[in-house]
Amino acid sequence: MADRNAMLAAKGGGVVFAGRLFVWGTRFGLAVLLARLLGADEYGLYNIALTVGTLGSAFAVFGLDSALVRYVAVYSRRSDRQGVLGTLRIGIGLPMLISVVAAAILLLLAGTIAGTLIGDPRLEPLIRIVALLVPAMVANSVLSATLQGAQRIGWAVVAEQFAQPIVRFAILLVFALLGMTPELAILASTLATIAATALLLLFVQRQVSFGGIGAAGNAQGGEMVRFSLPVYFSNLVNTFGGNLQTLLLGAMASIASAGIFAVANQVMLIGAIFHSAIVQASMPIFASLQDLDDRRPLHDLYRTTSKWTFTLNLP
């Protein structure tokens, strides 16, 4: 059993690692391309606007992506269809509702964020475009978590880590011929994200039929929210920690310095790829083992995955 769980984690981790390595290479190449096409100043505007959208989506997800991974895995192991459907109703419906509110707030406050907080009115139209991106980013997060919980992580990798950057790159090439601007660069990201959303929705529909979906019980919804809250605050800290530098550089130094930092920051991301791949692949397995209330295989899997991540990240 321990060897089987480790093999499942390794297989899923390998798929995610390949996808994330492809994404990293693509993002680094796109960062260099956009920096050359836009220049440091306009590329800085582009990255600050995307950072605002990333923070907005982090607020909207509400930590329920992690709850989806756990409860979809648990109810799937129990072959409890109604449990899975109730989990999807809460885990997808609530973040999407919050994301629409977050998008509306960004649309209304775009001028204030650009002029007062960042100090550059040129950001206002970019933030308005990014506001439309927030619901798509949230949808991708919760749909990907659903596939992860169902242990169909390969489908999520295909949509988010292969299809999305390829579509984005193709759109950017067309826009480059038309004359690249920060608005067009963000529009390319938005269209690519929506394309990934459509593909993820198709994969989730194949995995789970939504016919006859009913309301989740109060106990189930409350349990999911209680589970997600600590994860939510942890994710907010991580998201702010990873993106605050870009906002501070734009507000306190210069827009150009934010663009230079964004390119350099892509180099550092490769160090976290393997660790995040193993974590993402093993999460639903941990949830299923914990639901079995058998601590031995849980202990063995934790020890094995910890050894892998520590050994490969130590250099």
Order of alpha helices (4+ residues) and beta strands (2+ residues): alpha-alpha-alpha-alpha-alpha-alpha-alpha-alpha-alpha-alpha-alpha
